[in-house]
Each structure stands twice: as structure tokens, then as C-alpha cells.
């Protein structure tokens, strides 16, 4: 019965995601919107077939690991260094503004500081998938604005990876006394450093050697299997042996593979697999959302959307203009970042697991993501008109 339930859940999730993803793509929107709506349709809050949420979440964990592996795999130091003068202060400054605004919303609705910080961080980070899609569609990926936006997002992603590592350490240690908390934090940081040394130095030699041995066989299946085992194995090993998040382990695995001579092949083999499991991740997120929530807390959703669509872009616009970049570049960067996506959901999931975020906060993040991702391509088309009016 369990195997039938698994197949039903997998087929329903992927089938509905395919239909709605194709439909949203035809409308000029990101397929992510379709995947999230697919989760709403097969979830417990809408009539009709209800997929097994527990099974969907278990499969979605693989999606998270592969998403983080892909972030590490596609991380390019040269891209970041080329725009570090604007990307570093810009990403950190915008994240700070969005987090403070998120905290203000949380406190206004009686959630408390811990929930406010996690909520603010979740709505501060933009979606890599959505940003790249918008830039490519408008031929802006290889322009100054595109380079700045991508570098900006790299900093945001790296900062979010750090947050994902530290959140469990900080909030689990919070319940301890002063001395015990300090010792717990020190021990956790020591384990993180141990993992970094092991993966970067030991893995930096072993992984390229292993990929080379497998590449010699000229077997595509073995190479793909090797990449998958490395991503999952290092992620699980990080959690079991070092007691840190699987997200950090997967990111480091991608980082090491990305620095090897097999980075391009690993990307071509692993990223399609990542995309398939990432679909299940987005569907599982959509299953958490109750459409009735929009009627129950319209002001909460509206204020959150105001931060994502107005607060974040304005902060980015001012930072880029203060660094003396042209208005067109500042507008393009600001609008491209006016959305939230995959990392927002991962942060929300961690916050929920730690008992920091409530279902209300999670539903608010999902609603803001669906709306902001849907509007982002439309808003980007208005950049020329905004520039003309500003002049």
C-alpha cells in the first residue's frame, strides 16, 4: 500500500506540476508559479485528490540538497570579484533593510523577535531561477545590470547558506545557560570548521580523482551516479558526522566539484536531475498553503508584498545610485530582485522545524512568493517607461 501511495503522490505531483508549469510558462510567467499552484491543488486545503504530504516532503528534501549542490556548482569567484564593489555592500545592505522591515511586521502582528528575524531574512533573498529567467528573456544577462544582479544574488546566496548553518546553532543554544550556550556555539563552530577543512582539502583531492577515474570509463550513467552520490553522500555525512545542516554539506560538495576540470560536465549531468527534484520541493511548499488564508489575513500579505515589491527594490535602487551607476542599471537591478523564491522557502522550513515560525508566517511567505514571482516579468518590462519618467 505504501508503494502505491508513493507512486500516486509522485505521479500526481509531477503531472499537475507539468500541466500548470507549462500553462504559466505560456503566460510568460515563471514555471515556479505553476509548481506552487500544483502543490495547492494536490494539497489538503483544496477539494479533490490529496497527495501524501509526508512522502512529498521526504522527496523534497532531495530537491533541497540538489538545489544547494547546484548553488555551489555554479558559484564563480570571478563573477563576484568583478562586481564586488556594488554586489557586496548592495546585497548586505538590502538584506538588512528587508530583515528590519520583516521584523517590524512580525512585531506588529505579535510574533516576537526570533520569528521576525527569520521572517525578514526569508523575504530578503531573491530567487536565482526567476532572476536568470527574466534577464535572459530581456537579453540583459551579459549587460552591466545583469552582471551586477548575478553577483548581488551570489552574495545573497552565500549569506543565506551561512544563515542556514547558524540558525539551528543559535536558536537551539538559546535555551541553555550563558556558559553552556557559549560552549555549544564554540563546539558547533568547531565542527563547521572541521567540515570545511575536510571537504575543501581532502575532498579537493579525492573528488577530482574519483571523477577522473569514472570519466575514463566513458559511461554517462556512472558519471551521473557519481555526481549524485557525492552530493547526497557529503550532505548526509555533514549531518551525521559533523552535526551540521545537509544544506551546507551539499553546497560544499558543489563548490569542490565546480572547481574541478569536470565542472561543466557535472553541471550538464546534475542540473537536470536537480530541476526534477526541485519541482517536488516547490510542490511540497505549495501543499502547505491554504487559499483561504488570503481572506483571513489580507493585510499581512499586503504589507509583506509591499516590502518585497517596494521596500527591497527601493533599497537596491538607492544603493546602486549612491555608487554612481546609471539610472537604467539601478532600475534593472532593483526590479530584477523584487521577488522571493527557493531560499525563502528553505529558510521558512528551517524556521518551522525549529518552532520559530508559525503556519501563518509560512503561508504569508508562500503567498508573497507566488504574487511577486508572477509580477516580476511584468514589472521588468516597465523599466524603460520608468527611466523615461524619471528623466
QUILINVEN-V24638 format. One record per backbone hydrogen bond with DSSP energy under -0.5 kcal/mol. CO is the residue of the C=O (numbers start at 1). NH is the residue of the N-H. Records with the same first field share a line. If there is no record, write none. Layout:
# QUILINVEN-V24638
CO: NH ; NH
This chain:
# QUILINVEN-V24638
1: 5
2: 6
3: 7
4: 8
5: 9
6: 10
7: 11
8: 12
9: 13
10: 14
11: 15
12: 16
13: 17
14: 18
15: 19
16: 20
17: 21
18: 22
19: 23
20: 24
21: 25
22: 26
23: 27
24: 29
25: 28
30: 33 ; 34
31: 35
32: 36
33: 37
34: 38
35: 39
36: 40
37: 41
38: 42
39: 43
42: 51
43: 46
49: 51
51: 53
52: 56
53: 57
54: 58
55: 59
56: 60
57: 61
58: 62
59: 62 ; 63
60: 64
61: 65
62: 66
63: 67
64: 68
65: 69
66: 70
67: 71
68: 72
69: 73
70: 74
72: 75
75: 77
76: 80
77: 81
78: 82
79: 83
80: 83
81: 84
83: 86 ; 87
84: 88 ; 89
86: 90
87: 91
88: 92
89: 93
90: 94
91: 95
92: 96
93: 97
94: 98
95: 99
96: 100
97: 101
98: 102
99: 103
100: 104
101: 105
102: 106
103: 107
104: 108
105: 109
106: 111
107: 110
112: 116
113: 117
114: 118
115: 119
116: 120
117: 121
118: 122
119: 123
121: 124 ; 125
125: 341
127: 131
128: 132
129: 133
130: 134
131: 135
132: 136
133: 137
134: 138
135: 140 ; 141
136: 139
140: 143 ; 146
143: 147
144: 148
145: 149
146: 150
147: 151
148: 152
149: 153
150: 154
151: 155
152: 156
153: 157
154: 158
155: 159
156: 160
157: 161
158: 162
159: 163
160: 164
161: 165
162: 166
163: 167
164: 168
165: 169
166: 170
167: 171
168: 172
169: 173
170: 174
172: 175
173: 176
177: 181
178: 182
179: 183
180: 184
181: 185
182: 186
183: 187
184: 188
185: 189
186: 190
187: 191
188: 192
189: 193
190: 194
191: 195
192: 196
193: 197
194: 198
195: 199
196: 200
197: 201 ; 202
198: 202 ; 203
201: 205
202: 205 ; 206
203: 207 ; 208
205: 209
206: 210
207: 211
208: 212
209: 213
210: 214
211: 215
212: 216
213: 217
214: 217 ; 219
215: 218
218: 220
219: 223
220: 224
221: 225
222: 226
223: 227
224: 228
225: 229
226: 230
227: 231
228: 232
229: 233
230: 234
231: 235
232: 236
233: 237
234: 238
235: 239
236: 240
237: 241 ; 242
238: 242 ; 244
239: 243
245: 249
246: 250
247: 251
248: 252
249: 253
250: 254
251: 255
252: 256
253: 257
254: 258
255: 259
256: 259
257: 260
260: 263
262: 266
263: 267
264: 268
265: 269
266: 270
267: 271
269: 273
270: 274
271: 275
272: 276
273: 277
274: 278
275: 279
276: 280
277: 281
278: 282
279: 283
280: 284
281: 285
282: 286
283: 287
285: 288
286: 289
289: 291
290: 293
291: 294
292: 295 ; 296
293: 297
297: 301
298: 302
299: 303
300: 304
301: 305
302: 306
303: 307
304: 308
305: 309
306: 310 ; 311
307: 312
310: 314
311: 315
312: 316
313: 317
314: 318
315: 319
316: 320
317: 321
318: 322
319: 323
320: 325
321: 324
326: 330
327: 331
328: 332
329: 333
330: 334
331: 335
332: 336
333: 337
335: 338
337: 339
341: 344 ; 345
342: 346
343: 347
344: 348
345: 349
346: 350
347: 351
348: 352
349: 353
350: 354
351: 356 ; 357
352: 355
358: 362
359: 363
360: 364
361: 365
362: 366
363: 367
364: 368
365: 369
366: 370
367: 371
368: 372
369: 373
370: 374
371: 375
372: 376
373: 377
375: 379
376: 380
377: 381
379: 382
380: 383
382: 386
383: 387
384: 388
385: 389
386: 390
387: 391
